[in-house]
Amino acid sequence: MARIAWDTLNSPDTYEDMVAVLLSHVVRGSRRVDGSGGDGGRDVYFRDYSGDLHVYELKSFTGRMSSGRRKQVKRSLERAARHEPATWRLVVPIDPTPSEDDWFAELGETVDFGLTWHGLTWLDAEMAKRPSIARYFLEGTSDEVLRLLKDLREEQAAITGGALEVAARASKLVGKLNELDCYFEYGVSVGLSAGVSLPTRGLLMSVQFGNSRIDVSPAYPGAEVDRPILVDIDMDLQSIDPGQRGRLQAVFDHGARDAIDIPVKSFSLDAPGGLGGEFDRGLVKLVADVEVLAEPVEVALEILEPHGTVASIVSVYFDDRTHGHHGVTLTGQDATHCLRVRMVVDFRESALKCEFELDAPDHAVPATLLPATRWITALQPGRELAIRLGHAPTSPSIVVLEESVVPEHAFADIEHMATIQERSGVYFPYPWDLSEVEREATWEAATLLRGDEISFSWDNFSMTLDDDGPSDRLRSLLADLENGKTAHGLALSAVTELNLRNHKIHLGEVVTRFFDVGGYELSDGSLQEGTVLTLTPGDDRRGVKSIRS
């Protein structure tokens, strides 16, 4: 396209709007904030990922930098210096003369940050790389965008050459759309893929017609603010249940993450690319816009005893947030990615609400789950939850716990399984569907592997004799029982394995001690291989089980 005649622009506002959009394309990855530069200009602020502030001063001057204009630039610089920027750039369609260069260099010596002059040559070069910006502002291509969308709809019905021709023509038209619209980027899906609209971060809207779908995304961070998508909806709230209304209110208040379908009586949509319009009855799906944070925010969640000692601490890293009219919702996880936390901050009520969820990755071994499960279990009545930003020595927000989040022993099975795997060296993902028999077996195995004794009360104990028959000590005990005596302190041992979900876990030699044995029965009346010997207790029915060290 032809070079821009900067001195013929109809107003300074056109220049400032156009160059502000250009800078948003040039400074990728940063969100632009506009402010008044004073003296007939505009300040444009960008903050990079390291937090440094970069200021661009937009002046629509043409010709030469007169003394009056120099005074305006100086006052704008002084105004910007209050924000302590890392850099300050003057964007003006004037290439400096040597004397203007000298003046600008002297101006730079009055501040402790870098100054740059982006003049006519720079503006022409950057605008030439992005012709859609000048076309949009100077040639009225918004009408052309509308025409292309209309063509896309009509051609879909007219094309008879099959899927490849449809895809090729649609792609060509969308390519033209992207050349004309400086605020948004358009994507097209044709055929089966058009029916699958997956939520995508950054996607502003999708419109489906026939077997085609147009997806609209911002061309740069903040484009949706420069050219907002406006919706006027007459919702049919009487047709949704109270629970749905509560979820809807949470979306508006704090940006809750629920996707909510709402019947509407009518709605109008002012959208880019001619994708809006007036519509009668339908269904609107409301989803909060998720903002991915450039750097995760670390928050320490401390559970404290009433006297102030620490019961448990976990660090949570919040990496995205959603906004509502009265607050925000932050979402994050701990270092293991097993503890998911949603923190709702209500600015209107000065209130804070935390929701916790055990959201373990697939195939997580029990030891990976322990930090999250132990922290959740520590949330017991009477304790306090202190919320501290990072490791800063500031006063934390305190919440007194009035009820348990989970029962105190809710995750005991995970503890037992972690002990078994640590002591045996046999590691496998935690099975979430343990049966009652498996739960009892893992508790017993973990207790024995820790070196603890298991006390029990018994009614009978059966064993099958092997090919060696009973030991001499067992024969002597049985003889005493035949003579009416009670045997005290009988100890039986066996090498034992726990079989759990196709994993064999060696426990070692398990010794079972019976305090009193009062009688016995034999399945076939003789002490030989294969005979089942059943012992019965005497007066003392106690017994203990342990692993021989």
Backbone torsions as a table, in degrees:
resi	resn	phi	psi	omega
1	MET	NA	164.0	-177.3
2	ALA	-69.0	154.1	177.3
3	ARG	-62.0	141.9	-177.5
4	ILE	-71.8	132.9	174.7
5	ALA	-90.0	89.0	-172.5
6	TRP	-61.8	-28.5	-176.5
7	ASP	-80.3	-2.8	-179.5
8	THR	-110.5	6.8	179.2
9	LEU	-62.2	143.4	-170.7
10	ASN	-72.4	-20.1	178.6
11	SER	-162.9	156.4	173.6
12	PRO	-58.7	-31.0	-179.8
13	ASP	-61.5	-40.4	178.5
14	THR	-61.3	-45.5	178.0
15	TYR	-59.0	-48.5	-175.6
16	GLU	-66.5	-42.1	178.3
17	ASP	-62.5	-44.2	-176.7
18	MET	-66.9	-45.1	-177.9
19	VAL	-72.0	-32.7	176.1
20	ALA	-61.3	-43.0	176.7
21	VAL	-65.2	-41.1	177.2
22	LEU	-57.0	-45.5	-178.5
23	LEU	-64.1	-33.8	177.1
24	SER	-64.5	-31.7	175.4
25	HIS	-76.9	-35.8	-177.0
26	VAL	-73.5	-46.2	-177.6
27	VAL	-91.8	81.2	-173.9
28	ARG	-73.0	147.6	174.0
29	GLY	85.1	-1.6	179.5
30	SER	-120.1	148.2	177.9
31	ARG	-94.2	133.2	-177.3
32	ARG	-86.6	140.2	172.4
33	VAL	-125.3	125.4	-178.4
34	ASP	-95.9	146.3	175.2
35	GLY	-146.4	169.6	178.6
36	SER	-81.1	125.0	179.2
37	GLY	-84.1	-8.0	-175.8
38	GLY	73.4	161.1	176.1
39	ASP	55.8	37.8	174.5
40	GLY	73.3	38.4	177.8
41	GLY	-144.1	-178.2	179.0
42	ARG	-132.2	134.7	170.8
43	ASP	-88.9	135.6	174.5
44	VAL	-122.4	123.8	-174.5
45	TYR	-110.1	137.2	171.0
46	PHE	-128.8	137.9	174.5
47	ARG	-117.4	125.5	-176.6
48	ASP	-83.9	179.0	-174.3
49	TYR	-66.3	-21.0	177.8
50	SER	-85.9	-3.0	178.6
51	GLY	94.6	-3.7	-179.3
52	ASP	-72.2	140.9	-178.8
53	LEU	-97.0	134.2	178.4
54	HIS	-124.2	125.6	-174.7
55	VAL	-112.3	133.6	174.0
56	TYR	-115.4	125.6	177.4
57	GLU	-101.4	119.5	-176.7
58	LEU	-98.0	119.5	175.6
59	LYS	-125.1	133.8	-176.3
60	SER	-93.7	17.0	-179.4
61	PHE	-59.9	144.4	168.5
62	THR	-129.1	166.0	-178.2
63	GLY	89.4	-119.6	-177.9
64	ARG	-122.9	162.1	-179.8
65	MET	-88.7	89.5	-176.9
66	SER	-71.5	172.7	-178.7
67	SER	-63.4	-38.5	177.9
68	GLY	-63.5	-42.0	178.5
69	ARG	-66.6	-36.6	178.7
70	ARG	-62.7	-40.0	177.9
71	LYS	-62.9	-38.8	178.1
72	GLN	-63.1	-44.5	179.9
73	VAL	-62.5	-42.6	-179.5
74	LYS	-62.3	-43.8	179.3
75	ARG	-64.6	-36.7	177.4
76	SER	-64.6	-39.9	178.1
77	LEU	-63.9	-44.2	179.5
78	GLU	-62.0	-38.2	178.8
79	ARG	-65.1	-44.8	-179.2
80	ALA	-67.0	-31.8	-177.1
81	ALA	-62.2	-23.7	178.4
82	ARG	-62.3	-24.0	-179.3
83	HIS	-87.6	-1.0	179.1
84	GLU	53.1	58.7	-179.2
85	PRO	-74.3	161.7	173.0
86	ALA	-80.8	-33.2	177.9
87	THR	-144.2	157.8	175.4
88	TRP	-138.3	128.7	-176.5
89	ARG	-125.7	130.5	174.7
90	LEU	-92.2	122.5	179.4
91	VAL	-112.5	109.3	-174.7
92	VAL	-149.5	138.2	-177.9
93	PRO	-76.7	55.0	176.5
94	ILE	-137.8	124.4	169.9
95	ASP	-83.9	127.3	-172.5
96	PRO	-70.5	144.7	169.8
97	THR	-80.7	168.7	177.3
98	PRO	-54.7	-41.5	-179.3
99	SER	-67.8	-35.9	176.4
100	GLU	-68.8	-35.6	174.9
101	ASP	-60.6	-44.4	-180.0
102	ASP	-62.4	-44.3	178.8
103	TRP	-60.4	-42.3	-178.3
104	PHE	-67.2	-37.3	177.2
105	ALA	-63.8	-41.5	177.5
106	GLU	-64.1	-36.8	177.8
107	LEU	-62.3	-37.9	179.4
108	GLY	-65.4	-24.1	179.9
109	GLU	-75.7	-8.9	-179.4
110	THR	-88.3	-7.2	-179.3
111	VAL	-130.1	165.4	-177.7
112	ASP	-106.0	28.9	175.2
113	PHE	-136.4	164.0	-173.1
114	GLY	-76.4	142.7	176.5
115	LEU	-116.1	140.6	177.4
116	THR	-135.3	141.9	176.0
117	TRP	-106.7	111.0	172.8
118	HIS	-96.7	105.3	-173.4
119	GLY	-100.7	-157.1	-175.2
120	LEU	-59.8	-46.1	-178.5
121	THR	-61.0	-43.4	179.7
122	TRP	-63.9	-46.3	-179.9
123	LEU	-60.8	-45.9	-179.7
124	ASP	-61.3	-41.6	-178.2
125	ALA	-65.9	-44.7	-177.7
126	GLU	-70.2	-37.7	177.6
127	MET	-68.0	-34.0	178.7
128	ALA	-64.3	-31.5	177.9
129	LYS	-71.9	-20.6	-174.2
130	ARG	-131.7	68.3	-174.1
131	PRO	-62.6	-20.5	-178.2
132	SER	-62.9	-28.6	-177.1
133	ILE	-67.7	-50.5	179.3
134	ALA	-64.8	-39.6	179.4
135	ARG	-59.8	-43.3	-175.8
136	TYR	-65.1	-45.0	-174.2
137	PHE	-84.7	-31.1	-171.0
138	LEU	-107.6	-21.7	-174.9
139	GLU	-114.5	1.7	177.6
140	GLY	64.2	44.9	-176.1
141	THR	-77.7	0.1	176.3
142	SER	-59.9	-34.5	176.2
143	ASP	-66.2	-35.8	179.3
144	GLU	-66.9	-36.7	176.5
145	VAL	-60.7	-43.7	177.7
146	LEU	-59.8	-43.6	-178.2
147	ARG	-62.9	-41.5	-179.2
148	LEU	-64.1	-39.3	177.2
149	LEU	-63.8	-40.2	178.2
150	LYS	-63.7	-41.4	178.0
151	ASP	-61.3	-39.5	-178.2
152	LEU	-63.2	-40.7	178.8
153	ARG	-65.8	-45.1	-175.2
154	GLU	-71.0	-38.8	-177.5
155	GLU	-67.2	-31.0	179.1
156	GLN	-58.6	-39.1	-179.8
157	ALA	-75.6	-28.6	-173.5
158	ALA	-87.9	-25.7	-173.5
159	ILE	-70.8	133.2	-179.2
160	THR	-120.2	4.7	-173.9
161	GLY	-87.6	8.6	176.2
162	GLY	94.4	-176.6	-171.6
163	ALA	-63.0	-39.2	-176.8
164	LEU	-64.2	-40.2	179.5
165	GLU	-68.0	-40.5	178.0
166	VAL	-59.0	-48.2	-177.8
167	ALA	-62.7	-42.8	-177.3
168	ALA	-65.2	-45.2	-177.9
169	ARG	-68.2	-40.7	179.3
170	ALA	-63.6	-41.2	179.8
171	SER	-63.5	-39.1	-179.8
172	LYS	-65.1	-44.3	-179.3
173	LEU	-65.9	-40.5	179.0
174	VAL	-67.0	-35.5	175.0
175	GLY	-59.1	-41.0	177.5
176	LYS	-65.7	-38.8	177.4
177	LEU	-57.5	-44.6	-177.8
178	ASN	-68.4	-22.2	176.3
179	GLU	-79.0	-20.0	-172.8
180	LEU	-101.4	-29.8	-173.6
181	ASP	-102.0	116.0	-177.6
182	CYS	-85.9	-10.2	-177.5
183	TYR	-93.8	-32.6	-170.9
184	PHE	-130.8	156.5	173.4
185	GLU	-114.9	138.9	-175.2
186	TYR	-113.4	140.4	173.4
187	GLY	-126.9	152.7	-177.6
188	VAL	-126.8	141.3	172.1
189	SER	-127.0	136.7	-177.8
190	VAL	-128.4	139.9	176.3
191	GLY	87.9	-144.7	-174.5
192	LEU	-60.8	-39.1	-177.4
193	SER	-65.2	-21.4	-179.6
194	ALA	-69.7	-22.1	-180.0
195	GLY	-85.2	-4.4	-179.1
196	VAL	-112.5	95.6	-179.4
197	SER	-100.4	100.9	-177.1
198	LEU	-91.4	135.7	176.6
199	PRO	-59.1	128.1	-178.3
200	THR	-128.5	134.2	177.2
201	ARG	-62.8	130.4	-178.7
202	GLY	96.2	-19.3	179.3
203	LEU	-73.0	126.4	-178.5
204	LEU	-89.1	-42.1	-178.4
205	MET	-162.5	156.9	173.6
206	SER	-130.9	139.1	177.0
207	VAL	-128.0	126.7	-178.1
208	GLN	-111.4	135.2	173.9
209	PHE	-143.0	124.6	-175.6
210	GLY	61.4	-132.5	179.3
211	ASN	-102.0	27.7	177.7
212	SER	-125.7	153.2	176.7
213	ARG	-138.7	134.1	175.8
214	ILE	-106.4	126.0	175.5
215	ASP	-106.8	137.3	-177.2
216	VAL	-119.9	126.8	178.3
217	SER	-128.9	153.6	177.9
218	PRO	-67.2	140.3	179.3
219	ALA	-74.9	-17.9	178.2
220	TYR	-158.2	159.6	178.8
221	PRO	-59.2	124.8	179.4
222	GLY	95.3	-1.0	179.4
223	ALA	-60.4	-33.3	-179.6
224	GLU	-69.9	-15.6	174.0
225	VAL	-85.1	-41.0	177.9
226	ASP	-64.2	-40.0	179.7
227	ARG	-130.7	80.8	-173.9
228	PRO	-68.3	150.1	171.4
229	ILE	-91.7	117.6	-174.6
230	LEU	-106.0	133.8	-179.1
231	VAL	-126.4	131.2	174.1
232	ASP	-116.2	110.0	-171.9
233	ILE	-118.5	132.2	170.5
234	ASP	-102.0	94.6	-173.6
235	MET	-80.8	146.3	176.8
236	ASP	-96.0	71.6	-174.0
237	LEU	-69.1	-22.2	-178.9
238	GLN	-67.2	-19.8	-176.0
239	SER	-90.8	-2.5	179.4
240	ILE	-106.7	149.7	-174.8
241	ASP	-76.6	164.0	-177.5
242	PRO	-58.3	-36.2	178.9
243	GLY	-63.0	-41.4	177.7
244	GLN	-65.3	-36.9	178.7
245	ARG	-64.3	-40.1	178.5
246	GLY	-62.4	-40.7	178.3
247	ARG	-66.6	-37.9	177.6
248	LEU	-62.9	-43.6	179.8
249	GLN	-62.7	-36.8	179.3
250	ALA	-66.1	-34.0	176.5
251	VAL	-64.1	-45.4	-178.9
252	PHE	-70.3	-38.6	-174.5
253	ASP	-73.8	-47.9	-170.8
254	HIS	-130.6	6.9	-178.6
255	GLY	72.3	38.0	178.3
256	ALA	-54.9	149.5	-170.2
257	ARG	-84.3	3.5	-179.4
258	ASP	-67.9	142.4	170.7
259	ALA	-96.0	120.6	-170.8
260	ILE	-120.3	128.0	175.6
261	ASP	-91.9	123.7	-177.1
262	ILE	-124.0	123.6	173.4
263	PRO	-66.6	140.6	179.1
264	VAL	-127.3	147.8	176.9
265	LYS	-78.8	-42.3	176.4
266	SER	-164.0	159.0	175.5
267	PHE	-158.5	153.5	174.8
268	SER	-121.2	146.1	-175.5
269	LEU	-130.7	118.5	174.5
270	ASP	-99.0	96.1	-171.6
271	ALA	-125.5	160.0	-179.8
272	PRO	-69.5	160.8	173.3
273	GLY	67.3	18.7	179.8
274	GLY	69.9	21.7	-177.0
275	LEU	-87.7	-2.0	179.8
276	GLY	-91.2	-159.4	179.3
277	GLY	144.1	-173.3	177.3
278	GLU	-102.5	134.2	-175.2
279	PHE	-134.6	140.0	171.9
280	ASP	-89.4	169.4	-175.9
281	ARG	-8.4	147.2	-179.9
282	GLY	177.2	-162.9	-178.5
283	LEU	-130.7	126.3	178.4
284	VAL	-109.0	130.0	176.1
285	LYS	-101.3	116.4	179.2
286	LEU	-97.7	124.8	177.9
287	VAL	-134.5	130.4	179.2
288	ALA	-66.0	141.9	178.2
289	ASP	-76.6	125.1	-176.9
290	VAL	-92.0	123.5	176.6
291	GLU	-100.5	117.3	177.8
292	VAL	-81.6	123.7	-178.3
293	LEU	-74.1	139.5	-179.7
294	ALA	-61.0	-39.1	176.7
295	GLU	-130.8	130.6	177.6
296	PRO	-58.7	144.5	178.2
297	VAL	-97.8	119.7	-178.6
298	GLU	-86.7	129.2	176.9
299	VAL	-129.0	129.3	177.1
300	ALA	-90.8	125.5	177.1
301	LEU	-105.4	108.4	-173.8
302	GLU	-107.6	126.2	174.4
303	ILE	-99.3	121.4	-173.0
304	LEU	-116.6	143.7	171.0
305	GLU	-70.9	161.1	-179.7
306	PRO	-55.3	-29.6	180.0
307	HIS	-89.6	3.5	171.3
308	GLY	103.4	-11.1	178.8
309	THR	-72.9	154.3	-175.2
310	VAL	-82.8	128.2	173.6
311	ALA	-92.9	-36.7	178.8
312	SER	-168.7	146.9	176.3
313	ILE	-135.1	138.9	171.9
314	VAL	-137.7	142.6	174.6
315	SER	-96.1	131.0	179.2
316	VAL	-116.1	139.7	-176.7
317	TYR	-113.6	105.2	-179.2
318	PHE	-82.5	122.3	-175.1
319	ASP	-116.8	-4.2	172.5
320	ASP	-151.0	163.5	179.7
321	ARG	-149.6	156.2	173.4
322	THR	-125.6	152.8	-174.5
323	HIS	-114.8	147.9	170.5
324	GLY	-132.1	-174.9	-179.0
325	HIS	-67.7	-30.6	-171.7
326	HIS	-118.6	4.5	-179.8
327	GLY	174.3	-168.1	-178.9
328	VAL	-133.0	159.3	172.6
329	THR	-121.1	119.9	177.7
330	LEU	-100.7	140.1	179.7
331	THR	-127.5	134.9	-179.8
332	GLY	-159.7	-174.5	-179.5
333	GLN	-148.9	165.0	177.8
334	ASP	-81.6	-177.5	-175.5
335	ALA	-65.4	-25.8	-179.7
336	THR	-85.3	-10.0	-175.6
337	HIS	63.1	23.0	177.3
338	CYS	-100.6	-27.6	179.5
339	LEU	-101.7	117.2	178.4
340	ARG	-103.6	130.7	-175.9
341	VAL	-127.0	132.5	171.0
342	ARG	-116.2	124.1	-179.3
343	MET	-115.9	117.6	-179.2
344	VAL	-102.3	120.0	179.9
345	VAL	-109.1	118.0	179.6
346	ASP	-103.1	107.0	-178.7
347	PHE	-69.5	-32.6	-177.1
348	ARG	-66.8	-43.4	-178.3
349	GLU	-94.9	-2.0	-173.8
350	SER	51.7	45.6	-175.7
351	ALA	-121.3	156.5	-179.7
352	LEU	-137.1	134.4	179.8
353	LYS	-130.2	133.7	178.4
354	CYS	-115.9	137.1	174.0
355	GLU	-120.5	134.0	-176.0
356	PHE	-119.9	141.6	-178.1
357	GLU	-144.5	131.0	172.5
358	LEU	-81.0	110.1	-173.7
359	ASP	-126.2	71.8	-171.7
360	ALA	-73.5	143.1	173.6
361	PRO	-63.5	155.6	175.5
362	ASP	-59.7	142.4	174.7
363	HIS	64.3	30.1	176.6
364	ALA	-76.3	133.8	175.5
365	VAL	-77.7	156.7	-175.6
366	PRO	-55.2	-38.8	-177.5
367	ALA	-61.0	-30.6	178.5
368	THR	-68.2	-29.0	-176.5
369	LEU	-82.0	-18.3	-170.4
370	LEU	-60.0	-46.8	-178.3
371	PRO	-56.3	-42.9	-178.5
372	ALA	-69.7	-45.7	-176.9
373	THR	-67.9	-37.5	178.4
374	ARG	-66.7	-38.2	180.0
375	TRP	-67.9	-44.6	179.4
376	ILE	-61.9	-41.3	-179.0
377	THR	-64.8	-28.1	-179.6
378	ALA	-72.7	-10.4	178.8
379	LEU	-76.9	80.0	-175.9
380	GLN	-115.0	154.7	-178.1
381	PRO	-56.1	143.5	178.3
382	GLY	92.9	-21.0	177.1
383	ARG	-85.6	167.6	180.0
384	GLU	-116.9	145.2	174.4
385	LEU	-106.8	114.8	178.3
386	ALA	-102.0	130.1	-177.5
387	ILE	-111.6	114.1	-174.3
388	ARG	-123.4	132.8	179.4
389	LEU	-73.8	112.8	180.0
390	GLY	55.7	-136.9	180.0
391	HIS	-111.4	20.7	-177.6
392	ALA	-68.1	141.1	-178.8
393	PRO	-80.9	42.6	179.6
394	THR	-95.0	161.3	179.0
395	SER	-68.1	125.5	-178.5
396	PRO	-81.2	164.0	169.9
397	SER	-78.0	135.5	-175.2
398	ILE	-115.2	131.0	175.4
399	VAL	-123.7	125.2	177.7
400	VAL	-86.1	127.7	-178.0
401	LEU	-82.0	124.1	-178.6
402	GLU	-102.7	-16.9	178.0
403	GLU	-149.8	159.0	-177.8
404	SER	-70.4	141.7	171.1
405	VAL	-74.0	-42.2	175.8
406	VAL	-140.9	159.1	173.5
407	PRO	-57.5	151.3	-172.4
408	GLU	-59.6	-30.7	-177.8
409	HIS	-110.7	28.3	-175.0
410	ALA	-61.8	-33.0	-175.1
411	PHE	-110.9	28.2	-178.7
412	ALA	-61.2	-35.0	-179.1
413	ASP	-62.2	-36.7	178.4
414	ILE	-66.4	-41.5	176.6
415	GLU	-58.8	-46.7	-178.8
416	HIS	-62.2	-44.5	-177.5
417	MET	-66.5	-36.8	178.2
418	ALA	-64.5	-39.4	177.7
419	THR	-63.4	-44.9	-179.4
420	ILE	-59.7	-45.7	-176.9
421	GLN	-69.4	-38.5	179.2
422	GLU	-65.0	-43.3	-176.2
423	ARG	-77.3	-29.9	-176.1
424	SER	-94.5	-23.3	-175.6
425	GLY	78.7	11.7	178.6
426	VAL	-104.6	111.6	-174.5
427	TYR	-112.8	137.4	177.1
428	PHE	-159.6	159.0	-178.3
429	PRO	-58.9	148.4	-179.9
430	TYR	-70.0	126.0	177.3
431	PRO	-83.9	117.6	-173.9
432	TRP	-79.1	-10.5	-175.3
433	ASP	-111.0	44.9	179.9
434	LEU	-62.0	137.2	173.9
435	SER	-80.4	168.5	179.1
436	GLU	-62.0	-37.0	178.3
437	VAL	-65.1	-42.6	179.4
438	GLU	-67.4	-37.0	178.5
439	ARG	-63.9	-43.6	178.4
440	GLU	-63.2	-40.9	-178.5
441	ALA	-67.4	-39.1	179.8
442	THR	-69.8	-36.7	176.4
443	TRP	-61.5	-45.7	-178.1
444	GLU	-65.1	-44.1	-179.0
445	ALA	-64.6	-41.8	179.9
446	ALA	-64.9	-40.8	179.5
447	THR	-62.9	-44.3	-179.9
448	LEU	-66.6	-42.3	-178.5
449	LEU	-66.8	-25.3	175.7
450	ARG	-75.6	-8.4	-178.9
451	GLY	90.9	10.8	179.6
452	ASP	-91.3	156.2	174.8
453	GLU	-90.4	148.9	174.5
454	ILE	-110.7	117.2	177.4
455	SER	-89.7	144.0	-179.8
456	PHE	-150.6	164.2	172.8
457	SER	-115.3	138.0	-172.0
458	TRP	-129.0	154.2	176.6
459	ASP	-111.8	-32.3	174.4
460	ASN	-161.5	159.1	179.0
461	PHE	-141.9	125.1	-176.0
462	SER	-114.8	144.6	175.0
463	MET	-143.8	152.9	177.2
464	THR	-104.0	126.6	-178.4
465	LEU	-71.7	139.4	178.9
466	ASP	-89.6	-170.1	-173.8
467	ASP	-71.4	-15.0	176.3
468	ASP	-82.7	-9.4	-177.9
469	GLY	72.3	-174.7	-179.0
470	PRO	-71.7	151.2	177.2
471	SER	-72.8	165.9	179.6
472	ASP	-59.8	-38.8	-179.2
473	ARG	-65.5	-38.4	179.4
474	LEU	-68.3	-38.4	176.7
475	ARG	-60.8	-40.5	180.0
476	SER	-65.3	-41.1	179.5
477	LEU	-63.7	-42.3	-179.5
478	LEU	-65.3	-34.4	178.0
479	ALA	-66.1	-40.0	177.1
480	ASP	-63.2	-39.9	179.7
481	LEU	-65.0	-34.9	177.5
482	GLU	-62.8	-32.2	-177.6
483	ASN	-90.3	11.2	175.3
484	GLY	84.4	10.1	178.6
485	LYS	-88.9	155.4	174.1
486	THR	-98.4	130.5	178.9
487	ALA	-87.4	131.1	-179.3
488	HIS	-110.6	135.2	172.2
489	GLY	71.0	39.2	176.3
490	LEU	-70.5	131.0	178.5
491	ALA	-121.4	124.8	175.9
492	LEU	-118.4	141.0	-178.6
493	SER	-130.6	152.7	177.8
494	ALA	-158.8	141.1	173.5
495	VAL	-71.0	127.3	-167.5
496	THR	-123.5	142.6	173.1
497	GLU	-125.0	146.6	170.4
498	LEU	-101.1	121.3	176.9
499	ASN	-100.9	113.5	-175.7
500	LEU	-135.9	113.2	177.1
501	ARG	51.5	50.6	178.0
502	ASN	68.7	16.2	175.7
503	HIS	-113.8	123.7	178.0
504	LYS	-95.7	121.6	-175.8
505	ILE	-116.5	115.3	-177.6
506	HIS	-77.7	121.1	-179.6
507	LEU	-95.7	-22.7	-177.4
508	GLY	104.5	-162.9	-179.4
509	GLU	-86.6	111.5	-178.8
510	VAL	-93.9	125.2	-179.7
511	VAL	-104.8	126.7	177.3
512	THR	-112.4	122.7	-178.5
513	ARG	-112.7	131.9	178.2
514	PHE	-110.6	126.6	-177.3
515	PHE	-64.4	-47.8	178.9
516	ASP	-133.8	134.1	171.5
517	VAL	-118.3	121.1	-174.4
518	GLY	-104.7	-17.6	-179.0
519	GLY	-168.5	177.2	179.2
520	TYR	-154.8	164.2	173.6
521	GLU	-138.2	148.0	176.6
522	LEU	-115.4	137.9	-175.1
523	SER	-66.9	-32.0	-179.5
524	ASP	-126.8	16.2	173.2
525	GLY	80.0	1.0	-178.1
526	SER	-138.1	155.4	178.7
527	LEU	-92.2	86.9	179.6
528	GLN	-141.6	172.4	-178.5
529	GLU	-57.6	133.4	178.1
530	GLY	91.3	-10.1	178.6
531	THR	-71.7	136.6	175.8
532	VAL	-92.5	117.3	178.8
533	LEU	-100.3	123.0	179.9
534	THR	-114.1	120.8	177.7
535	LEU	-96.2	146.4	175.6
536	THR	-124.5	149.5	-173.2
537	PRO	-77.5	162.2	171.3
538	GLY	-91.7	-142.7	-178.9
539	ASP	-68.5	-33.8	-178.7
540	ASP	-98.8	110.8	-174.2
541	ARG	-91.1	9.7	-176.7
542	ARG	-78.0	154.2	174.5
543	GLY	-153.1	161.8	176.3
544	VAL	-136.6	151.2	179.9
545	LYS	-129.6	139.2	179.6
546	SER	-156.2	168.7	175.7
547	ILE	-97.4	131.5	179.2
548	ARG	-67.5	125.2	-177.8
549	SER	-83.7	NA	NA
